[in-house]
Amino acid sequence: MYDFRGVPGHLTEENPLYGLYKFKKGFNGDYCEFIGEYDLIYQPFFYKMYQTFEPMYYVGVRKLIRMKKKIKSGLGRGK
């Protein structure tokens, strides 16, 4: 038994992830829906910090990646 995960909840052909479902169904698997997830907060202060700073972190990482690509493409033109 192997859990492929990531199959969409609404299995209609209009769903953009329907192709993923069809691919995984090709392995003769059974669709099984599990209970959702939730956060169990032990320390509200640190959880609030996490909620505040995590989006900022990912924005910064994306900017760095874009900057790296620009630098890399700029160096490639100078040849």
C-alpha positions as CSV (number, residue, x, y, z in Angstrom):
1,M,0.0,0.0,0.0
2,Y,1.3,3.5,-0.9
3,D,-0.3,6.8,-0.2
4,F,0.1,9.1,-3.2
5,R,-1.5,12.1,-1.5
6,G,-2.5,15.3,-3.2
7,V,-5.7,14.1,-5.0
8,P,-8.2,17.0,-5.1
9,G,-11.4,16.7,-3.1
10,H,-13.8,17.6,-5.9
11,L,-13.2,15.0,-8.6
12,T,-14.8,16.7,-11.6
13,E,-13.3,17.1,-15.0
14,E,-13.3,20.9,-14.5
15,N,-10.9,20.7,-11.6
16,P,-7.4,21.6,-12.8
17,L,-6.0,18.7,-10.8
18,Y,-8.3,16.1,-12.4
19,G,-5.4,14.9,-14.5
20,L,-3.4,14.1,-11.4
21,Y,-6.4,12.0,-10.1
22,K,-6.6,10.1,-13.4
23,F,-2.9,9.4,-13.4
24,K,-3.0,8.0,-9.8
25,K,-6.2,6.1,-10.6
26,G,-4.2,4.4,-13.3
27,F,-2.5,2.4,-10.6
28,N,-5.8,0.9,-9.6
29,G,-5.9,2.7,-6.3
30,D,-9.0,3.5,-4.2
31,Y,-10.0,7.0,-3.4
32,C,-10.0,7.5,0.4
33,E,-10.7,10.9,2.0
34,F,-9.2,11.6,5.4
35,I,-10.0,14.2,8.0
36,G,-8.5,17.6,7.4
37,E,-5.6,19.2,9.3
38,Y,-5.5,21.8,12.0
39,D,-2.9,23.7,14.1
40,L,-2.7,22.9,17.8
41,I,-1.3,26.1,19.3
42,Y,0.8,25.6,22.4
43,Q,2.4,29.0,22.5
44,P,0.1,31.7,21.0
45,F,2.8,34.4,20.9
46,F,5.2,32.3,18.8
47,Y,2.4,31.1,16.6
48,K,1.4,34.7,15.9
49,M,5.0,35.5,15.1
50,Y,5.1,32.6,12.7
51,Q,1.9,33.7,11.0
52,T,3.3,37.2,10.6
53,F,6.8,36.4,9.4
54,E,6.4,33.3,7.3
55,P,4.8,35.2,4.4
56,M,7.5,37.8,4.5
57,Y,10.1,35.1,4.4
58,Y,8.7,33.5,1.3
59,V,8.3,36.9,-0.4
60,G,12.0,37.5,0.3
61,V,13.0,34.1,-0.9
62,R,11.1,34.6,-4.2
63,K,12.8,38.0,-4.7
64,L,16.2,36.5,-4.2
65,I,15.4,33.7,-6.7
66,R,14.3,36.3,-9.3
67,M,17.3,38.4,-8.6
68,K,19.6,35.4,-9.0
69,K,17.9,34.5,-12.3
70,K,18.3,38.1,-13.6
71,I,22.0,38.1,-12.7
72,K,22.5,34.7,-14.3
73,S,20.8,35.8,-17.5
74,G,22.7,39.1,-17.5
75,L,26.0,37.2,-17.3
76,G,25.0,34.9,-20.1
77,R,24.5,37.9,-22.5
78,G,28.0,39.2,-22.1
79,K,29.6,36.2,-23.8
